[in-house]
Amino acid sequence: MDRRQFLGGVAAVGAGAAGVGATGLGLMRPAKAAGDVVIGLSNGYFGTEWRNQMVAGAQAQFDKYKAEGKASKLVVQQAGANINEQIQDIRNMILQGVSVITMDPNSGTALDGVINEAKRAGIPVIAFDQAVQNHYALSVTINHYVWATRYAEWVAKTLNGKGKVVIMDGLPGNPAAETRRKAAFDTFKKYPGIDIVWSGYGFWDQAKAQAVMATVIAAQPQIDGAFVEDSMGLGVLRAFQNARRPIPVMTGEAQKAFLLAWKKELAGGTDMKAFAQPNPPDISRNAIGIAVRLAAGQKLKPQTDNTIYYPIHLEVTNANLDQTLTAMKDKPDSYFLAEWFSEPQLDALFT
């Protein structure tokens, strides 16, 4: 599938007085020769198909720049959910003298100290997928609150504002998961007829989400709607199938395996109503693209709160499910619908 099939429109990025130049990214060390450009990538939580695609996307983007003679090496460290391990990984990158550090952070605040260490060393830092509060770092992410609000609004409206709903979130304490959780609760509060009968975590893992939801189903005789975020939709769907319970109005991931299971339900005569939108793992490509440009001495335009929000363009509904699967026909079942900045869009972020 050509990525252009899944990328449209011009990116919406913030602009304001609190720009990156004021915080340190614009005061980086002199531009390096391409042969000396080493980019560090610190990944936190890993082991899921989403994170695998994220790392693979970053590597593919870097390999493209390397082939063009713009960079020499990508150093990837995977810490797992351990914040202290991620801090140590980033500290090791600082000691190695990498040109730019990119990270998918385990916490929005706990990495503050090591980000300051990078600042003292004059190394730019880019947090992607999830934002960090330390404004020395540039954050490149989707707006997780808006993203989750769209899911919750769809569930509430599809249920005509009333019904018993469950909320399945990702990793406890993770900034993206907690932001989405807040968005879901805030949204459902606007609908007095929505009764949240359970909320909890599935750890962004299909098998764990399926096991957790099986327990919930056993305890809840009626579930009309399910707010489910990344990487867990298929597990939740299977839990209802195995329990021989009606599939609730539900959200899920824009992953081929979930979309195929959704299509199979429809083909079997059920009236499954679902909604999915990308949380694109290939957002890592945006971070790598920015990092290589920073290493080359380019200067970012000012960004509000030092954050670039990648605007999601795509969604999957019953109306375009077949069309989306046709476009994904050459991809493995583990593939998540992808979109990211084009090279001209990345160039437009710089002065």
N, C-alpha and C positions, 0 to 999 in steps of 0.2 A: 504494500500500500504506500503510495507516494504521500509523504508527510503533508504536501500542499492540500491534499484532500481534507486534512484535519486542521488547517490553520487559515484563519480569515480575519480581516479587519486590521486596524492599526492599534497597537498597544496603548492602553491608557496608563500613563505614569504620572506620579505626583510631581509638582514643581512648587518650590517655595523658598523662603529665606533660610530655613535650616538645612542647608545643602551639605553634600558629602565633603566638599572642599573645606568647609568650616570645621569638620570633625576629624579629619585626618586622611581619608582616602585620597584626597586631592593633594596631600603633602607627602606622598610616597617617595621612595628612593628614585633616583634617575632611571630612565628606561633601560632595560637590559637587552643585550643581544639575544636573538631567538634561541641560540644554543645554550644560553644560561637560564632560560625561563623554565622554572619548575613550579608547578601548581600543586598545592596540597588539597586533598579532599578528605575531610573527617566526617564519616557517617556514624550516626548514633545507632538507633534501633535497626536491626537487620534480620535477615532470614525469611522475609516475606517476598512474594513475587513482585510486589510494588517496589520494594527497595532494590531487588535485583535488577529490575528494569531501570531504576533511577541511576544506579552505578554504571550499568552498561551504557546508558544514554550519555552520561558524562564522559565515559571513556571514548565513545564513538565521536562525540563532539571534539574532544581533545585530539584524537587521532587525525581528524580532518585538519586542524590547525597545525599539527606537527608535520603532516604531509605538505602543507603550504609553507613550511619553514618558519612558522611563527612561535613555536614552543618546542621544548625538548623532552619534558618528563612530567607525568602525572603520578603523584604519590597518593595512594588510597589507603586509609586506615579505617577499620570498622570496630567500633567500641561496644556495640550492643547497647542495652538500655542503661548501662552503668555510666553515670555522669562523671565520676572521678576518672574512669578509664578514658572518656572522651577528652577531659581536660589534659590528661597525660599525653594523649595522642597529639593534641594541638601543640602542647609544649614541646614535644619532640620535633614537630615541624618547624617551630620557631628556632630551635637549636640547629636544625639542618639548614636554616637560612632560605626557606622556600620563598618564591617571588610573591605569591598571593596564597592565602588560605581560604578555601571554601568549606562550608560545613552544613550538614543537616543536623541542627542542634537538638539535644535531648531536653533542653530547658531554655526558656526565654531569659532567665536571670542568672542561673548558676554558673554560666560560662563567662560572666562579666570579668572576673579577675584575669583569666587567661587571655581574653580579648584585649585587656589593657596591656598585658605582656607583649602581645603582638604589636600594639600601638607603639610601645616604647622601642620595639625593634624596628619600627618603620615598615611593617608588613601589612598590607591591606587585608581586610577580612570581609568575606561575603557569606552571610547566612542565607540559605535557600530552603524552600519548602515551608519553613517556619521562621517567624521573625524573632529577633532578640532585642532586648530593650537597650543594650549598650549602643549608643549612636555613633561610636567609632566604626562599627560594622555596618555595611550596607545589607539590608534584608531584601531578598527577592522571593516573593511568595504570592500565592493567591490570597484573596481576602477570605479567610476561613469563616468568619462570622457571616458574611454575605452568602458564601457557598452553602453553609448549613441552613441559613434562613430560607433559601430557595427550596431545600429539601423539606423542611418543616411546613412551610407554606403550602407546598404541593400536597403533602399528606393531609393537612387540615382541610384544604379546599376540596380535595377529592372525596373526603368523608363528609362533605357538606357541613363542616364545623362541629361534628359530634361523633363520638366513638371512643373506644378504649384503645389506648396507644402504648406501645413499648418503645424505649429509646436504647439503642445499642451503640455505645461509644467505643473508642479505640483504646489507647494506652493511658492509664491513670496518671495524671500529672503532666502529660505531654502537652505543650502549648497549643498545638493544633486541635488535639482531641478535646481539651478543656474549653477552648474557644467555641468549638462546634456544639459542645454540650450546652453551654450558656445560651447560644443562639437558638437551640431547639426549645429549651425551657422558656426563654423569652417569647418566642413565637407562639407556642401552644397556650401561654397565659392569655393571649388575646382572644382565645376561643373558649368561652365558658363551657361549651359542650364537649370539649376534649378532656378525657380523664386519663392521666398518665398512670398506668397500673404497675409499671416496673421500669426501672432504668438501671443500667450497669455497663460493664465493659466486656468486650470480646477480644481485646489485645491485637486488633488488626490481623487476626488469624482466622481463616475459615473454619478449621477444625475446632478451635476453642470457642468461636462464636456459635457453632452448631451445638456444642455440648451445653453451653450456657443457656441458649435459647430452648433447648429440649427441656431443661429444668423449669424454665419460665412457663413454657406451654403446659407442663404438667400441673402447675400451680394456678394457671389463669384459664378459666373455662371459656372466656371470650377475649379475643384480640382482633380488633378491626384494622389497626394500622401499625406499621413498624417503621420508625425512623432508624435507618441503618447507614452508617458511613463506611468509608473505604474498606475494601478487602474482606468484608464479612457478609455481604449480601447473599452469596451462594450458600454459605454455611447456614444462615438464617432460613433461607428458602428450603434447604434440605431438611432442616429440623421440622418445619411444618409438613413437608411431604411425608417424612417418616412417621409422624404422629397422625397422619391421615386427617389433618385439620385443614380447613379452608385457608388458602393463601391470602394474607391480609394485603390491603393497600400498602405498598412498601417502596422504599428507596433502596438502591443498591449501587454497586460500583460499575463503572463503564469498562468492565473487563469482559473479554470475549466469552469466557466460561459462563459467567452469570447471564450474559445476553442470550447464549444458546439455551440455557436452562429455562429462561423466560419464554423464548420462542417455542420450546417444547411444550410448556404448559399451555400456551395458546393453541398449539396444534392439537393438543389432547382435548380441547373443548372447554377448558376453564376460562374464566373471565379475569385472568390475572392483570392487575393494574400496577405498573411500576414506573419508576422514573430514575434516570441515572445521568450524571454529568461527570466529566473528567476532573479528577484531581491529578493532573498530569505528572507522572514520575519524571518525565523528560524536562521538567522545570530545572533540573540539574544542568541541562545544556545552556540555559540562560546564564547561570552562574559561571560556567566555564568560559562562555563567550565574553562576559564582562571581565573576568579575571585576566584573560589573555590580552585584552585591550588595555587594562590597567598596567600590566607588566610591560607593555610596549610604550608606556608613557602617556597614553591618552587620558583626558580628564573628563570625569562624569559631569553632566549637568546637575544642578542642585535638585534634590528630591525631598519632598515633604517627609519629615520624620525618618529620613534616610531609608525609605522603603519604596521599592518598585513593586507594584501589584500587577501580576500578570492577569489580564482579563480572560476568563473562560468564555469561549465562543460556542461551545458545542453542548448538546444534550441529547439524550436518548429517551424516546417515549414509545408508546404502542404504535404511533403513526409512522415513525421512521426507523423502527427496530430492524426490519428486513434490509433496508437500504444501508444501515450502519454495518450489519453483519456481512453484507456483500462486499463492502469496502475493506473489511477486515479478513477476507477469506484466506489470504496467504499468511496470516499471522497465527502463532500458536494460541491455544486456549488461554494461556496465562497472560496474554497481552492486554495491557490497559490502553484505552484510547488516548492518543498522545497529541499534544500541540505545544509549540514553543515559539519564541521569537525568531523571526527570519534574520539573516545577516543585516539587511538594511534597517530593520527595526532595532537591532542591537547598536548599529552605528549611530542611529538617531538619538540614543541615550547620551552621546558624548558631544562635547563642544568641538 
